[in-house]
Structure formats: structure tokens, C-alpha cells
Amino acid sequence: MRGRPMKRGELPHPARRVPVLGDVFRLSPRSPMAAIARLGSSLGPVFEIKVFTKRIVLAADPDVVTDLCDESRFVKHVGPELVELRKVLGTGLVSADVGDPMWSKANALMQPAFSQAAMRTYHTTLAAVAMEFAAHWSKKAGGSPVDVVADLTRATQEMTGRVTFGYVFGSFDRDDPHPFMAALIAMINHSERANILQRIPLSSLVMRRAEKASDERGRYINAVVDDVIRSRRADPSNEHQDILDVMLRASGPEVPNQISDEDIRFQIIGLAFGADATFCVPAIALHYLAESPQLLEKARSEIDAAWGPDLEGPPSFEQVSKLRYLRRVLDEVMRLWSPVQGFLREAKRDTVLADRYPIKKGQGVVVFTPLLHRDPVWGADVDAFDPDRFVPARVKARPAHAFKPFGTGMRSCIGRHLAVHESLLILSTVLYRFDIEPQPGYRLDVQEAGGVKPVGLTLSIRERRSHAVRCL
């Protein structure tokens, strides 16, 4: 394990800690996770930071994380930023407290919505959006570099709206995000700021206006989803191939352990909340592939072989599922830039972490993925992009808990397979139909807001000659 030798039970922390303020001056307002990663790389497998009065314990070693993923000793800890979002997430799968009976009911209700059979059903909707996205890029091909982040955000938000509750945002016909997604993203950003500012004395006075605006956004978001649910209940014969339809059919008055329409709304908004950063993974993948012609050709050859030379419409579910190398590309992106920068675990009883660090019952520990995913178990040059880290033999040789992009256990992200399928579909559609070139001198930069989001990422695109008309 990394770090200097420590006494049993002593947690390493940054030097020069300031009274009252703690380690605030060692963190970056713009990139706090990157600052924590720099600190943690020299502090060891378990370390702590202090932000005002808040003591935060973090873990970043596969052996330690294996302990934390032991469901007999640790459970999910719901952090204050999720508590803040309960205005719209309620007791949804993301935000429900451990032991809340509503979580068990909702989880049982939603499991069928993420079965492979359901995924095949959703594929038709997702593939239609992918074709709309391809048509959108066809109009831009050969012109100025495209804004990858803006356009992939449009695609993933449109996929989320349609496959979650049949809502068409019209993302390719507008310059700004739909008001629903704009309000939800603003609430996510507000919850992150509130989580930090609430530790400052008298911060409630400063945040009063922002809290009022957040409350208004919450009422709007709730009203949009409630209106869709009422419309569906009024005409149950009109079936929709989306997640809401699955939940409504499984939650009638004759169903044991039914949940209310309000709770269904919580689940729908929770899925939209979790999908906000879906675009980041295929966007960053395009950056790495554009920078490496050899890897780009390997990925494109796999797609061409699976789809054939003359695919005019969207690919089938099976054709996307065959893209093993492209899936390794996505996994490597999630290793370097995990959509979940960390997840919280809470001790069910007094215990000792990694046979060294006493943890009290109820104490929270953050599994810090930016360092976990750069542990020496990943081999040499852990900052380099190498999809072959995920060939089966190398996966089996690593500790099982070295890769945790979606959390762990029963409270891991229920929509992870849907998110991966969306990313595969978008990325493969781009590579099949377009040539891409990076902008000279661009270096990947990310913004930490609801995950990690690439900043200033543009690409020059041209239609591949053999597919020049088929994406229209």
C-alpha cells in the first residue's frame, strides 16, 4: 500500500491544516476532485480531509475497497447533496435511506424495466435517436468543427426523455437544453454548492434566494412528470415502449406492495438525474480515438465487420452488442474519467478497515474512484489510455473491486446497462458514418459538475464516402 507508515488508527491528512477552516486552502473551487486526487496520491490507501467542521474519510485502494463493498459490514451512505435533491428525487432509488421500505418496493418494481428483454424493446427508440443525431451531424460535416459536448448532450438527453417517460425534448431542433433538463441540471449544480456552503456559518442567509429558485425548479420538474403519468393513467390502452410504461403496468391497485404515482415520479426523475452525464463517456472516447489513429481504425474495423458495408438504417440490438473492443474503449474511459467520482459507504457496526483503521458504527467512508482507478494494479502508466487493460485475462488478474464506475452492491446504478448501451450506440454510429479529426493543440480538460464533463472538445467531421447518404 502507498503512503508513509502510520500508527494503527491514525488517518493521514494534508499538512498545514488551518484551524476552523481545515484543508479548504488545499482544495480547488473549480476542480476539488482533482485536488483531492493530488493530495491522496501521497497520503495512502485511506486518508482524510477536513472542510470547515466536516471530516471526510476517503479510500482509494482495491484491498480497502473490497472491505467497504462487504455488505455484511457496510451499506450505502446517503450524502447531503442527495438529501438536498429529495425535493424532486423523494425516496427514489438514488436518494432513499438505507432500510427505507420504499426502496425495496421501488427496486422490485423497476428490475423488469432493465431486463435484457426490456433493453431490446428500448433499442428501437434509442436507435431512432441515434439516426436523428447522425442526420444532425451530416448537416455540419465538412464545415466548422463540431461542439462534441453540446451535440452528444442533445443525443443522450433525447434518449433519456424518450426511453424513460416517452418525452420528446426536440433536442436537435433547439439551441438550448429543454427547460426540463435545464432545470434538473441546475438543481444538481445547486445541491453540490449547497453541500459545501452549508458548512459555512450563516450560509443560509446567502443561499436563501438560490433555495427559492431551486424549489421553483423542483415544482416544475414534478409537474412535467406528473402530467405524463396522469395522461397514461387516463388511457391505459395506449402502450408506450418505455420505462414508465413498465412501472405503470406493474403498479396497479391489484398488485401487492404497489407504490404510488408520486413514488413512480420519483423513480423517473431519478433516472433522468443519473443520466445527466451519460454523454461524457462517448464524448471523451471520441477524443481519445481521434488522437490515436491506430485505436480508431481498430474500433472502426470492428464496427464495419459487425454491421456490414451497406447498412442504411440503424443497427440491430445484436449488432451493437457484438462490439467487444468498443466496449473496452468505454470501460477505459470510465476508468480514467469515472461518471461517479466517488460513492459513500457507512459502517453497520464498529469494525476495522483493512485490519488497520478503526471505523465507528455509522461513520461514512468515500470510495474515491479517481485514485482507485489509478492504483498500481492497473499496470504501468496508469494515466495512459489503453483499452486492452480490459481484455478478459487482465480483468481476471485484477482484484474484483478495482473497477467501480457505477457504485457497488444492491445500491449500485440500476441503469448502468442502459447507459452503456446508449454510449455504445452513439459512439458506433459516429465511427461508422463519419471520419473524425482532432483540433491541433487541444488537451483534454474537464469540468467537475455532476461528474466530469469535457471542456472545449471539438472535432472536424466528414461523412465517410460509402455512407454519405445513408444517415439521412
C-alpha positions, -999 to +999 in steps of 0.1 A: +000+000+000+011+036-006+020+063+019+043+067+049+040+042+079+012+053+102+002+043+137-028+020+140-060+040+137-042+072+126-055+087+094-031+106+071-043+141+062-028+171+043-001+190+060-005+226+073-042+222+083-057+255+093-078+258+125-116+261+118-111+261+080-093+227+079-080+218+045-100+243+025-070+261+011-056+228-003-087+223-025-096+239-058-131+255-062-131+246-099-116+211-096-120+198-060-118+161-070-086+166-089-071+185-059-082+156-036-066+131-060-033+150-059-034+150-021-044+114-018-018+101-042+008+108-015-012+102+016-020+065+013-049+040+008-071+056+035-069+094+042-090+122+054-096+159+046-114+184+067-137+211+052-146+235+080-161+212+106-168+183+082-143+154+084-143+133+052-126+099+051-117+086+017-104+052+005-085+045-027-070+011-026-086-022-040-080-041-008-096-014+013-125-010-012-130-048-010-137-043+027-160-014+020-180-034-005-187-061+021-225-058+025-223-075+059-202-047+073-210-016+052-241-001+034-247+028+012-245+062+029-268+089+015-248+121+014-262+156+020-262+165-017-288+137-023-308+148+007-309+183-009-323+167-041-351+150-023-373+179-034-376+160-067-360+126-061-380+119-029-374+084-018-362+073-052-336+045-057-308+071-057-318+091-026-337+067-003-322+060+031-308+026+039-336+005+053-364+026+038-391+000+028-400+022-002-365+014-017-372-023-017-406-018-033-393+005-060-363-017-067-385-048-072-408-027-094-380-014-116-360-045-121-381-058-150-376-024-167-339-032-170-341-068-181-325-078-214-359-082-229-367-046-219-334-034-233-342-049-267-375-031-266-359+003-258-333-002-285-357+008-313-363+041-296-326+047-288-316+037-324-341+062-338-325+090-318-290+079-330-302+083-366-315+117-358-282+126-343-264+113-374-286+134-396-279+164-374-241+159-378-245+152-416-256+188-420-224+200-403-200+176-420-172+194-439-178+227-421-166+242-389-155+218-361-185+205-342-191+210-305-189+174-293-202+181-258-232+201-269-243+177-296-238+145-276-256+161-247-285+166-271-284+130-282-282+115-246-309+139-232-332+129-261-326+093-254-332+097-217-365+116-222-380+091-247-369+059-232-376+069-196-411+085-199-418+089-236-410+126-235-397+142-267-374+172-259-368+181-295-331+184-287-319+186-323-342+215-332-332+238-304-301+257-294-305+254-256-314+224-235-351+217-229-364+235-198-369+202-180-333+191-184-320+227-178-340+228-145-327+194-134-291+202-142-294+235-123-308+216-093-279+191-094-254+220-095-272+238-067-272+207-045-234+204-049-229+241-040-253+238-011-234+208+002-203+229+005-218+262+016-239+247+044-208+242+064-201+279+065-217+299+093-247+320+083-246+304+048-284+300+049-288+338+045-266+338+014-284+307-001-320+319+005-326+332-030-309+302-045-330+279-024-362+296-036-351+293-072-343+256-067-377+250-051-394+265-082-374+243-105-384+213-084-421+221-087-417+225-125-399+192-129-425+174-107-454+189-127-440+178-160-437+141-149-470+141-130-488+154-162-473+125-182-483+099-155-519+113-154-522+111-192-510+075-192-534+065-164-563+082-183-556+060-214-540+027-202-548+011-236-522+033-253-490+014-246-456+030-248-423+012-251-406+030-222-396+026-186-426+044-172-449+020-191-432-009-174-437+006-140-473+017-145-483-018-157-467-033-126-482-009-101-520-011-104-542-014-073-543-052-076-505-055-074-491-064-040-468-038-025-478-013-050-462+022-049-480+055-055-478+076-087-458+101-067-432+074-060-432+064-096-425+101-104-395+100-080-381+070-099-385+086-133-368+118-122-340+098-105-333+080-138-331+114-156-308+127-128-285+097-132-284+101-170-272+137-170-236+128-175-241+099-199-228+119-228-194+123-211-182+088-218-187+086-256-175+122-259-142+115-242-139+083-261-141+102-294-113+125-281-090+095-274-098+077-306-093+109-327-059+113-311-049+077-318-054+066-355-044+031-347-070+027-320-096+045-341-090+021-370-093-009-347-126+003-334-140+012-368-129-022-383-149-040-356-180-019-363-177-023-401-174-061-397-204-063-374-227-040-394-215-047-429-206-022-456-240-010-466-262-005-435-288+021-444-309+022-413-299+018-376-281-012-364-299-040-345-296-047-308-274-077-316-251-057-340-244-032-312-239-060-286-212-076-307-188-046-303-165-060-277-135-038-284-156-007-284-170-017-250-134-019-238-129+016-251-158+028-230-146+009-199-112+025-202-128+060-205-148+052-173-116+041-156-099+074-163-130+096-160-155+077-139-191+091-142-192+085-104-162+103-088-170+085-055-197+067-036-203+067+001-203+036+024-214+036+061-203+011+088-231-011+101-211-017+132-178-009+148-152-025+126-116-023+114-109-013+078-081-033+061-071-046+096-057-012+104-082+016+106-109+015+133-142+027+119-172+035+142-207+024+135-225+050+113-192+065+101-191+072+064-162+065+041-160+077+005-147+052-021-127+077-042-127+063-078-102+088-094-074+072-073-089+037-071-089+035-109-052+046-110-039+021-084-007+002-094-029-029-100-037-013-134-002-017-146+024+008-158+015+044-168-020+044-153-028+078-168-024+064-204-054+054-224-052+017-231-085-003-238-065-035-237-065-032-199-100-047-202-091-079-222-106-108-202-073-122-190-062-089-175-096-083-159-095-117-141-060-109-129-070-077-111-089-075-077-126-077-083-133-043-067-106-024-086-131-010-111-162+006-096-177+032-121-213+026-110-211+021-073-215-013-056-239-039-044-277-036-043-274+002-044-253+004-075-267+022-105-297+003-118-295+020-152-258+011-159-266-013-187-289+012-204-262+039-201-236+017-216-259+006-245-266+043-252-229+051-252-221+022-275-249+031-299-238+068-301-201+061-304-205+033-330-229+055-351-203+083-352-175+060-362-195+041-388-207+072-406-181+099-400-144+105-402-132+125-372-101+146-367-089+163-335-082+200-332-044+208-332-031+215-297-062+205-278-056+189-245-084+172-226-098+194-199-128+185-177-152+204-155-164+188-123-201+193-122-223+163-116-194+141-127-166+151-151-175+168-183-151+176-211-145+213-218-139+228-252-139+195-270-144+199-308-138+177-338-137+181-375-160+157-392-166+144-427-190+118-439-174+086-449-178+083-486-196+050-486-222+062-461-227+098-474-264+095-479-275+066-457-276+085-424-302+110-438 
